[in-house]
Amino acid sequence: MEQALIRSGEHRVTVLGAGVMGPGIALTFLLKGFDVSLCDVSEKALQDGAVSVERSLRLRVEENMLTVNEAAAARSRLQTRLGVDAGVADADLVVEAVPEKKEIKRAVYASVQNHGKPNAVIWSNTSTLDVYQLVEPAMLSRIVIAHWFAPPDIVPLVEVVRAPGRENEALTDATVALLKSLGKTTVTLNKLVNGFVINRLQRLLGREIFYLLEEGVISAEDLDLAVRTSLAPRMQLLGLVQRYDFTGLDLSVRNLRDKEFVEAPFQESPPSLMEKVDAGHLGVSTGRGFYDYQGRDRLSLQEERDRHLLRICARLGDYVSDPKPI
Ligand SMILES: NC(=O)c1ccc[n+]([C@@H]2O[C@H](COP(=O)([O-])OP(=O)(O)OC[C@H]3O[C@@H](n4cnc5c(N)ncnc54)[C@H](O)[C@@H]3O)[C@@H](O)[C@H]2O)c1
């Protein structure tokens, strides 16, 4: 079955969940001319979500990436709505960015099935769940995992994951096409694995990070400095796999067989992390984590991050959004 491409002006998009991810996803559609409803079960989250979209638009105007009129037009295409059923009723595409809890996701998918348009499709932004098990078989051709990265309006990649029986093949193709038209970069995973690809890599790195900090090998600031001035620029060019070709595959084998190398152990609750969590230092949301943000609030810290990321992406251009191997 061919899946119709969702088009701005013709089709409506509903983003469910106005937390960390929803507003940035909504913004991505707004910037490409779509009418978007941002829905949440919390009035406060909706208000914060609208503020977040507003701030991101203003940031783009300040950075000369958008005119005042374009920002106003994008803003005028946004509606905020309380509740789920009303939000999905007129949507052709429902992007769910609700909490990573099976019961919540299941209820949202049932709402689309029961209250949505008969052909409405769902993109799930889940980070880890096999959401294909949370829908009735009849819905499998109408749902696809499309996993964005924070901040979703700036980080180019979206991981698209096929359903195990490939029931959503046509939707996967249409999703990739739409994401590309939104200016996103996609990779399609042929199989569902926990954490997909990028979060698996991050999880593995976490093992070494906590080990190195806890062993007192390096400070958090120096570890970040080291990564930002070595892996980061080189990875931008070579990724991770092509780097092996430049290192030499024979040398890579020798490194792997080094019997004296001590691997970092897997820890479910690394002390360096737990001591901060137990003290209530949760990161930018509380003004302190591994770094101390001196009382600055989350939104202003995110704005500073986004401003720098926008500038970096603008400078690097295709190196970030459409990189090619050597
Ligand atoms: N935070 C990230 O960096 C990140 C990155 C990629 C993917 N994700 C995934 O995206 C999803 C959302 O993550 P988040 O960090 O934005 O979560 P969040 O907790 O910041 O926001 C979730 C929002 O959903 C709302 N909500 C709860 N139940 C709802 C319902 N039934 N209908 C509509 N809204 C409802 C909550 O009020 C909240 O505002 C999760 O599946 C998460 O794993 C998160």
The ligand as an ORCA input file, in Angstrom:
! r2SCAN-3c Opt
* xyz 0 1
  N      14.439     14.137     26.439
  C      15.164     13.704     25.430
  O      16.321     14.134     25.231
  C      14.604     12.708     24.471
  C      15.303     12.451     23.269
  C      14.750     11.562     22.341
  C      13.553     10.910     22.628
  N      12.908     11.168     23.813
  C      11.624     10.481     24.026
  O      10.572     11.411     23.750
  C       9.456     11.146     24.593
  C       9.144     12.387     25.398
  O      10.293     12.725     26.146
  P      10.443     14.138     26.870
  O      11.826     14.154     27.407
  O       9.965     15.217     25.972
  O       9.402     13.930     28.065
  P       8.846     15.037     29.084
  O       8.535     14.305     30.327
  O       9.736     16.224     29.115
  O       7.481     15.501     28.385
  C       6.401     14.648     28.227
  C       5.144     15.490     28.227
  O       4.049     14.637     27.921
  C       2.938     15.061     28.719
  N       1.989     13.965     28.778
  C       1.856     12.990     29.684
  N       0.858     12.174     29.351
  C       0.334     12.648     28.202
  C      -0.709     12.248     27.366
  N      -1.424     11.163     27.615
  N      -0.959     12.995     26.255
  C      -0.238     14.099     25.963
  N       0.776     14.515     26.725
  C       1.059     13.806     27.834
  C       3.549     15.461     30.041
  O       2.678     16.352     30.751
  C       4.832     16.133     29.582
  O       4.655     17.526     29.398
  C       9.839      9.929     25.443
  O       9.387      8.765     24.794
  C      11.358      9.984     25.431
  O      11.946      8.711     25.652
  C      13.396     12.054     24.727
*
